[in-house]
Amino acid sequence: MRGSRENLGLLSCTQFRPHGTGGAMLWILCLALCSLLTPTRADPGALLRLGMDVLNREVQNAMDESHILEKMAAEAGQKRPGMKPIKGITDLKVKDVLLPVITMNFMPGVGVFQCVSTGMTITGKSFMGGNMEIIVVLNITATNRLLQDEETGLPMFKSEGCEVILVSVKTNLPSNMLPKVVNKFLDSTLHKVLPGLMCPAIDAVLVYVNKKWASLNAPMPVGQMGTVQYVLTSVPTTTPSYIQVDFSPVVQQQKDNTIQLADDAGGAEFPEDYPEGSSQLLLSAAFLTAELALLQKSFDVKVKDTMIGELPPQTTVTLAGFIPKVAEAYPKPKPLVTQIKINKPPKVTMKTGKSLLHLHGTLEMFAARRRGKPPVSLFVLETHFNLKIQYSVHEDRLQMTTSLDRLLSMSRRSSSIGPFKEKKLTGFITDFLQEAYIPVINDVLQVGFPLPDLLDMNYNLAELDITENALVLNLKLD
């Protein structure tokens, strides 16, 4: 005959709600206020929204990979200091720990409320000599407060208010033994011992999760040009729908010169059409501008090739077709050498669906000479042109590929061949930029820019959206 004792009924974690000082009214008030105060505007830099999709995965992975519940439950059968033996039960063992079901809810301004539903089978021998089996179903609940570690500056979860709630207890002992044996077992052992055994499981899981933040603020290289470091602006904020992490990235050149992020007057906002519970990473145009400043010197190019792609031969004869005075100065064909120098920091601008890289600099053309003599400068043009940027992610680094958008302006700074009309060179220079300069820039950009190293995030799966003043990575788990 199988007897049973139902302790609290078959409650699931979804039937529990965070509780504590202030009770339900405080919880409702907090939800209302936080919905009004939800931060949506990013300071220049980067902004991360962690939805429940990512947190569920990380906690479940931590629980599965650490096998912590099995380890804690196994201790229930071991003799512990101060624990008195249970009369009528010997050879106490714990086995068959059920796969935990984890439920979490955001607690605005606090962190995450967590409930772990699991069960186990407790076996032993009764004083009658028969085998005893008790099946326990329980919920472990706790508040995981989200803080910032004072020493490392990293986010961290800390467990508070852990409770173990027995959902049901069933035994194969005769029902007339329940009051004397099972009740004694519950009152003297389970209610007193299980919290000390099971609650450390929550702490152990959080240690596992916290380790996934460990490399977040470590400097990450951008080729040989410098580093990018994601530094928290403040303690992460918990809202009703996500955890928000603000970053003030530090972009540093090799010589320890920090590139300051420009004030982004337009601001950057998350679009409102992302599903609730999803996760996104926002990179502001100001931040991308600072990262590209690391590569500015690599954007200076000198082209000596005469034959380039589909371009006509790069000689004084071709140039004379646009500026006749070149033929007068050089009646015999001379190879051209073209040098482009970027004299202002690159700047990224973004409108919905389109991102541009603005480059200001000089374009100087030379006539090459033989016998090792230095080339002769023909003219120097002040130029401003835009490159259209296409974004992608490869090996968890942000990649950029460019194409010429427009040659916006071109003015003569100096000329050794006399005055000429710059506009006549527009087509020639435009084709040169597209065929000769852009491939070099794209080769430089292959270095990629590091993304925040946290929670084993696979950015390669992200969907990229260009919004007002920002690039948004809509993070995907599969």
C-alpha positions in Angstrom: 0.0 0.0 0.0 1.5 3.4 -1.0 0.8 6.3 1.3 1.4 10.0 0.5 1.5 13.3 2.3 0.9 16.5 0.2 2.8 19.3 1.9 1.7 22.4 -0.1 0.0 20.8 -3.1 1.6 20.5 -6.5 2.8 24.1 -6.8 4.9 25.2 -9.7 7.4 28.0 -9.8 5.0 30.1 -11.8 2.7 30.3 -8.8 5.4 32.1 -6.8 6.0 35.8 -6.9 8.9 37.8 -5.4 8.2 38.8 -1.9 10.0 40.7 0.8 9.8 44.0 2.7 6.8 46.0 1.6 4.9 43.1 0.1 2.7 43.0 -3.0 1.9 46.7 -3.0 5.6 47.7 -3.2 6.1 45.2 -6.0 3.2 46.7 -8.0 4.5 50.3 -7.3 8.0 49.3 -8.4 6.7 47.9 -11.7 4.7 51.0 -12.4 7.6 53.4 -11.6 10.2 51.4 -13.5 8.0 51.3 -16.6 8.0 55.1 -16.6 11.7 55.4 -15.8 13.0 52.8 -18.2 16.2 54.1 -19.8 16.2 54.0 -23.5 18.8 56.7 -24.5 22.4 55.6 -24.7 25.3 57.8 -23.6 27.9 57.9 -26.3 29.4 54.4 -26.3 27.5 51.1 -26.1 24.4 49.8 -24.5 23.4 46.3 -23.8 19.9 44.9 -23.2 19.9 41.4 -21.7 16.5 39.8 -22.0 15.2 36.7 -20.3 16.3 34.6 -23.4 20.0 35.0 -22.6 19.6 34.8 -18.8 17.5 31.6 -19.0 20.1 30.0 -21.2 23.0 31.0 -18.9 21.4 29.8 -15.7 20.2 26.6 -17.2 23.6 25.9 -18.7 25.2 26.6 -15.3 22.8 24.3 -13.6 23.3 21.5 -16.1 27.1 21.8 -16.5 27.9 22.1 -12.8 25.6 19.2 -11.7 25.3 21.2 -8.5 21.9 19.9 -7.5 23.1 16.3 -7.7 26.1 17.2 -5.6 24.1 19.0 -3.0 21.5 16.3 -2.8 24.1 13.6 -2.3 25.2 15.4 0.9 21.8 14.7 2.3 22.8 11.1 2.9 26.0 12.0 4.7 26.4 12.6 8.4 26.6 16.3 9.2 27.6 18.0 12.4 24.7 18.6 14.7 22.3 16.3 12.9 20.7 13.7 15.0 19.8 10.3 13.5 16.2 9.8 12.6 14.6 7.1 14.6 13.3 4.2 12.5 15.4 5.1 9.4 18.9 3.8 8.6 21.2 3.8 5.5 19.8 7.1 4.4 20.6 7.9 0.7 19.5 10.4 -2.0 19.2 9.5 -5.7 17.2 10.3 -8.9 17.5 14.0 -8.7 15.0 15.3 -11.3 16.1 17.6 -14.1 15.5 21.1 -12.7 12.9 23.4 -14.2 14.0 27.1 -13.8 11.7 30.0 -13.8 12.9 33.6 -13.6 11.3 37.0 -13.4 12.9 40.5 -13.5 12.6 42.5 -10.3 12.9 46.2 -11.4 15.6 48.0 -9.6 16.8 44.8 -7.8 17.7 41.9 -10.1 16.1 38.6 -10.9 13.7 36.4 -8.9 14.6 32.8 -9.5 12.7 29.6 -8.7 14.1 26.1 -9.3 11.7 23.2 -9.3 13.2 19.8 -8.8 12.8 16.5 -6.9 14.6 13.6 -5.6 14.1 10.2 -4.1 15.3 9.5 -0.5 15.8 5.9 0.4 16.6 3.9 3.5 15.6 1.0 5.7 12.7 1.2 8.1 12.8 -0.3 11.5 10.5 -3.0 10.1 13.4 -4.1 8.0 11.8 -3.2 4.7 13.1 -0.7 2.1 11.7 2.8 2.4 11.4 5.2 -0.4 10.3 8.8 -0.1 9.9 11.0 -3.2 10.3 14.7 -2.5 9.3 17.5 -4.9 10.5 20.9 -3.9 11.0 24.5 -5.1 14.1 26.6 -4.3 13.4 30.3 -4.5 15.8 33.2 -4.2 16.3 36.8 -5.2 19.4 37.3 -7.3 20.5 40.9 -6.7 22.4 42.5 -9.6 25.4 44.5 -8.3 28.7 45.9 -9.5 31.9 44.4 -8.0 33.8 47.2 -6.3 37.2 45.7 -7.0 36.7 44.6 -10.7 34.0 46.9 -11.8 32.2 43.9 -13.3 28.5 43.0 -13.0 27.7 40.3 -10.4 24.7 38.5 -9.1 24.3 37.9 -5.4 21.7 35.5 -3.9 19.4 36.7 -1.1 16.5 35.2 0.8 16.8 31.6 -0.4 14.0 29.3 0.7 13.3 25.6 0.1 9.6 24.9 -0.2 8.4 21.3 -0.1 5.7 20.8 -2.8 4.9 17.2 -2.1 6.3 14.1 -0.3 5.2 10.6 -1.1 6.3 7.3 0.5 5.8 3.6 0.0 5.4 3.0 3.8 2.0 2.0 5.1 -0.2 4.9 5.8 -0.4 4.1 9.5 3.3 4.8 9.8 3.1 8.3 8.4 2.6 10.3 11.6 5.4 8.5 13.4 8.0 8.1 10.7 7.5 10.4 7.7 6.3 13.4 9.8 9.3 12.9 12.1 11.6 12.8 9.0 10.0 16.0 7.6 10.1 18.0 10.8 13.5 16.9 12.0 15.4 16.6 8.8 13.9 17.9 5.5 12.7 21.2 6.8 15.9 21.9 8.7 18.5 20.3 6.5 17.4 20.8 2.9 17.7 24.6 2.9 21.3 24.3 4.0 21.9 21.7 1.3 19.9 23.1 -1.6 20.4 26.9 -1.2 24.2 26.7 -1.8 23.2 25.3 -5.2 21.8 28.8 -6.1 25.0 30.4 -4.9 27.2 27.9 -6.9 25.2 28.6 -10.1 25.6 32.3 -9.7 29.4 31.9 -9.2 29.3 30.0 -12.5 27.3 32.8 -14.2 29.4 35.6 -12.7 32.5 34.0 -14.2 31.0 34.6 -17.6 31.5 38.3 -17.0 35.2 37.9 -16.1 36.7 39.1 -19.3 34.2 41.9 -20.0 36.4 44.9 -19.1 39.7 43.5 -20.4 41.4 45.5 -23.1 40.9 43.8 -26.5 43.3 44.5 -29.4 42.4 46.2 -32.7 45.3 44.8 -34.8 48.5 46.6 -33.8 46.8 50.0 -33.6 45.4 50.0 -30.1 42.8 48.5 -27.8 39.1 48.7 -27.0 37.9 48.2 -23.4 34.2 48.0 -22.4 33.9 49.7 -19.0 30.7 49.9 -17.1 29.3 53.4 -16.7 27.3 52.4 -13.6 25.5 49.6 -11.9 23.4 47.7 -14.4 19.7 48.6 -14.2 16.9 46.0 -14.1 13.6 46.9 -15.7 10.4 44.9 -16.0 11.6 43.4 -19.4 15.4 43.4 -19.4 18.7 44.2 -17.7 20.3 47.3 -19.1 24.1 47.6 -19.0 25.6 51.0 -20.0 29.2 51.0 -21.3 31.7 53.9 -21.5 34.2 52.2 -23.9 37.8 53.2 -23.6 39.5 53.4 -27.1 43.2 53.6 -26.6 46.1 54.0 -29.1 49.3 52.0 -28.7 51.1 55.0 -27.1 48.4 55.1 -24.3 46.7 58.0 -25.9 42.9 57.7 -25.3 40.6 58.7 -28.1 37.7 60.7 -26.6 34.2 59.8 -27.8 32.5 62.9 -29.3 29.2 64.1 -27.7 26.4 62.6 -29.7 23.9 65.4 -29.8 21.3 63.3 -31.6 21.5 60.4 -29.1 20.9 56.8 -29.9 17.8 54.8 -29.1 16.7 51.2 -29.4 13.9 50.7 -31.9 10.7 49.7 -30.2 9.8 46.8 -32.4 12.0 44.1 -30.8 10.1 41.3 -29.1 9.8 41.5 -25.3 12.4 39.3 -23.6 14.9 39.5 -26.4 18.4 40.9 -26.2 20.2 43.6 -28.1 23.6 45.4 -28.2 23.7 49.0 -29.4 26.9 50.6 -30.7 26.7 54.3 -31.1 28.0 56.2 -34.1 30.3 58.1 -31.8 31.9 54.9 -30.5 32.4 53.5 -34.0 34.0 56.8 -35.0 36.5 56.5 -32.1 37.3 52.9 -33.1 38.0 54.0 -36.7 40.3 56.7 -35.5 42.6 53.9 -34.4 43.0 53.1 -38.1 43.4 56.7 -39.5 47.1 56.4 -40.3 46.4 53.2 -42.2 44.0 55.1 -44.4 46.9 57.1 -45.9 47.7 55.4 -49.2 50.3 55.9 -52.0 49.4 54.2 -55.3 52.2 53.7 -57.8 50.6 51.1 -60.1 50.0 52.2 -63.6 47.4 49.6 -64.4 44.5 49.4 -61.8 41.4 47.4 -62.4 39.2 48.9 -65.1 40.9 52.3 -65.0 42.8 53.7 -68.0 46.6 53.7 -67.6 47.6 56.0 -64.8 50.0 58.2 -66.8 50.3 61.9 -67.6 48.8 61.2 -71.0 45.5 60.1 -69.4 45.6 63.0 -67.0 46.2 65.4 -69.9 42.8 64.4 -71.3 41.3 66.3 -68.3 44.0 69.0 -67.8 45.7 69.9 -71.1 48.5 71.8 -69.3 49.9 68.4 -68.2 50.8 67.5 -71.8 52.6 70.8 -72.2 54.7 70.1 -69.0 55.2 66.4 -69.9 55.1 65.8 -73.6 56.5 62.3 -73.0 54.3 59.9 -70.9 55.2 59.6 -67.3 53.7 57.2 -64.7 51.5 58.8 -62.1 51.9 58.4 -58.4 48.8 59.3 -56.3 49.0 59.9 -52.6 45.9 60.2 -50.3 46.3 61.5 -46.8 43.4 61.6 -44.3 44.0 64.7 -42.2 40.9 64.7 -40.1 39.6 61.8 -37.9 37.2 59.6 -39.8 33.5 60.1 -38.8 30.6 57.7 -38.9 27.1 58.9 -39.4 24.0 56.8 -39.4 20.4 57.2 -40.6 17.9 54.4 -40.6 19.1 51.8 -43.1 22.3 53.7 -44.1 25.7 54.3 -42.6 28.4 56.5 -44.0 32.1 57.0 -43.3 33.2 60.6 -43.9 36.8 61.1 -44.9 38.5 64.5 -45.2 42.0 64.7 -46.6 44.3 65.6 -49.5 44.9 63.9 -52.8 48.2 64.7 -54.4 49.3 63.5 -57.8 53.0 63.2 -58.9 54.8 62.6 -62.1 57.3 59.8 -61.6 60.9 60.2 -62.8 63.6 57.7 -63.6 67.0 57.0 -62.1 65.7 57.1 -58.6 64.8 60.7 -58.6 61.8 61.7 -56.5 58.5 62.3 -58.3 57.4 65.8 -59.1 54.2 67.1 -57.5 51.6 68.1 -60.1 48.8 69.3 -57.7 47.2 68.9 -54.3 43.5 68.7 -53.9 41.5 69.1 -50.7 38.9 66.3 -50.8 35.8 65.2 -48.8 34.2 61.9 -49.8 31.8 59.4 -48.2 32.0 55.7 -48.1 28.9 53.5 -47.6 29.5 51.0 -44.8 28.1 47.5 -44.8 28.3 45.7 -41.4 28.7 42.1 -40.5 30.0 39.9 -37.7 32.8 37.4 -38.1 34.4 35.4 -35.3 32.7 37.7 -32.8 34.2 40.9 -34.2 32.4 43.6 -36.0 33.4 43.8 -39.6 33.0 46.7 -42.0 33.1 46.7 -45.8 32.9 50.0 -47.7 32.0 51.3 -51.2 32.1 54.8 -52.6 29.0 56.8 -51.9 29.9 60.3 -53.2 32.8 62.6 -53.8 31.3 65.6 -52.0 33.9 68.3 -52.6 37.2 68.9 -54.2 39.3 72.1 -54.2 42.8 72.9 -55.4 45.3 73.7 -52.7 48.3 74.0 -54.9 49.4 73.2 -58.5 52.8 73.2 -60.3 51.1 73.1 -63.7 49.1 76.3 -63.2 45.4 76.8 -62.5 42.8 74.3 -63.8 39.1 73.6 -63.3 38.8 70.9 -60.6 35.3 69.8 -61.6 36.8 68.3 -64.8 38.6 65.8 -62.6 35.5 64.7 -60.8 34.9 61.5 -62.8 38.6 60.7 -63.0 39.1 61.0 -59.2 35.8 59.2 -58.5 36.8 56.2 -60.5 40.3 56.2 -58.9 38.8 56.2 -55.4 36.5 53.3 -56.3 39.1 51.2 -58.1 42.3 52.0 -56.3 41.5 53.5 -52.8 38.5 51.6 -51.6 40.1 48.1 -51.9 43.0 49.3 -49.7 40.5 50.6 -47.1 38.6 47.4 -47.0 41.8 45.4 -46.5 42.6 47.6 -43.5 39.1 47.1 -42.1 39.5 43.4 -42.1 41.1 43.7 -38.7 37.6 44.0 -37.2 36.5 45.6 -33.9 36.0 43.5 -30.7 32.5 43.1 -29.2 31.8 42.7 -25.5 33.1 39.4 -24.1 30.3 38.3 -21.9 28.1 35.2 -21.1 29.6 33.2 -24.0 27.6 35.4 -26.4 27.7 34.2 -30.0 27.5 37.4 -32.0 27.8 35.6 -35.3 24.1 34.8 -35.0 23.1 38.4 -34.5 20.9 40.3 -36.9 22.3 43.8 -37.6 20.1 46.9 -37.9 21.3 50.4 -38.8 19.2 53.0 -36.8 19.4 56.7 -36.1 23.0 57.3 -34.8 23.6 53.6 -33.9 24.2 50.1 -35.0 22.0 47.5 -33.2 22.8 43.8 -33.0 19.7 41.8 -32.3 21.2 38.9 -30.4 20.1 35.4 -31.3 20.7 32.1 -29.4 20.3 29.8 -32.4 
